[in-house]
C-alpha cells in the first residue's frame, strides 16, 4: 500500500505515503455525492480504516493490476433486447390507440 515516486534525474525513489482502505458496517447506507464519491451517514456506521493486507479484513492492494468491469456484457445485451422489445410493444399500443381515436373522431363528424 505504499506509494513512491522518482523525480527526473534521481535514482532513488521517494516515499509519498501509504494508501489506506476503509470498510463500513453497512455500505448501502453511504450517501453518494457523485463521481464514485461517498459520505458516511448514521446508517452506514463509522468506518474501519487500516492498511491493505492488515488484520482488519479490508482486502489487499496489488500494484500493476487493473480492475475488470463488474458488468456482464451478455447480460446487458439481453437487457437491451428486452427493453427494445418492450419499447416496440408500447409503441404499437400507442399507435393502435391513436388509430382508434382517429376512427372515433371520424364517426362523430
C-alpha positions as CSV (number, residue, x, y, z in Angstrom):
1,X,0.0,0.0,0.0
2,X,3.0,2.4,-0.1
3,X,3.2,5.0,-2.8
4,X,6.6,6.2,-4.0
5,X,7.8,8.3,-6.9
6,X,11.1,9.0,-8.6
7,X,12.0,12.5,-9.8
8,X,13.7,13.0,-13.2
9,X,17.5,12.8,-12.7
10,X,17.3,10.9,-9.4
11,X,17.7,7.2,-9.0
12,X,16.3,6.8,-5.5
13,X,12.5,6.5,-5.0
14,X,10.9,8.9,-2.6
15,X,8.1,7.7,-0.3
16,X,4.9,9.7,-0.8
17,X,2.7,7.9,1.7
18,X,0.5,4.9,2.2
19,X,-2.9,4.1,0.8
20,X,-5.4,3.1,3.4
21,X,-8.7,1.3,2.9
22,X,-12.0,1.8,4.7
23,X,-14.8,-0.6,5.4
24,X,-18.3,0.2,6.7
25,X,-20.7,-2.0,8.6
26,X,-23.5,-1.0,6.1
27,X,-22.0,0.1,2.8
28,X,-25.5,0.6,1.4
29,X,-26.0,3.4,3.9
30,X,-23.3,5.6,2.4
31,X,-24.6,8.8,0.7
32,X,-23.5,9.1,-2.9
33,X,-22.3,12.6,-3.9
34,X,-21.4,11.6,-7.5
35,X,-18.3,10.6,-9.4
36,X,-17.8,7.5,-7.2
37,X,-17.6,9.6,-4.0
38,X,-19.5,8.8,-0.9
39,X,-20.1,10.3,2.5
40,X,-20.7,8.3,5.7
41,X,-24.1,8.6,7.3
42,X,-25.6,7.3,10.6
43,X,-27.0,4.4,8.5
44,X,-23.5,3.4,7.2
45,X,-21.8,3.5,10.6
46,X,-18.3,4.5,11.4
47,X,-15.6,3.4,9.0
48,X,-12.9,0.8,9.9
49,X,-9.7,2.2,8.4
50,X,-6.5,0.3,8.0
51,X,-3.7,-0.7,5.7
52,X,-4.2,-3.2,2.9
53,X,-3.4,-6.7,3.8
54,X,-3.8,-6.0,7.5
55,X,-5.9,-7.8,10.1
56,X,-8.9,-5.6,9.7
57,X,-10.3,-7.7,6.8
58,X,-10.0,-4.8,4.4
59,X,-8.6,-6.8,1.5
60,X,-5.3,-6.4,-0.4
61,X,-3.9,-3.9,-2.9
62,X,-1.8,-5.1,-5.8
63,X,0.5,-3.0,-8.0
64,X,0.1,-3.1,-11.7
65,X,-3.3,-4.6,-11.8
66,X,-6.3,-3.1,-13.5
67,X,-9.8,-3.8,-12.1
68,X,-12.0,-5.6,-14.5
69,X,-15.5,-4.5,-15.2
70,X,-18.2,-5.9,-13.0
71,X,-20.7,-5.8,-15.8
72,X,-21.6,-8.9,-17.8
73,X,-21.7,-7.8,-21.5
74,X,-24.0,-10.7,-22.4
75,X,-26.5,-9.9,-19.6
76,X,-26.5,-6.2,-20.6
77,X,-27.2,-7.1,-24.3
78,X,-30.1,-9.4,-23.2
79,X,-31.4,-6.5,-21.1
80,X,-31.1,-4.2,-24.0
81,X,-33.0,-6.5,-26.3
82,X,-35.8,-7.0,-23.7
83,X,-36.0,-3.2,-23.3
84,X,-36.1,-2.7,-27.0
85,X,-39.0,-5.2,-27.4
86,X,-40.9,-3.6,-24.6
87,X,-40.5,-0.2,-26.3
88,X,-41.7,-1.7,-29.6
89,X,-44.8,-3.2,-27.8
90,X,-45.6,0.1,-26.2
91,X,-45.1,1.9,-29.5
92,X,-47.7,-0.4,-31.1
93,X,-50.2,0.2,-28.3
94,X,-49.8,4.0,-28.7
95,X,-50.2,3.6,-32.5
96,X,-53.3,1.4,-32.1
97,X,-54.8,3.9,-29.6
98,X,-54.1,6.8,-32.0
99,X,-55.9,4.9,-34.8
100,X,-58.9,4.1,-32.6
101,X,-59.1,7.8,-31.6
102,X,-59.0,8.8,-35.2
103,X,-61.8,6.4,-36.1
104,X,-63.9,7.7,-33.2
105,X,-63.2,11.2,-34.4
106,X,-64.3,10.4,-37.9
107,X,-67.5,8.7,-36.7
108,X,-68.6,11.8,-34.9
109,X,-68.3,14.1,-37.9
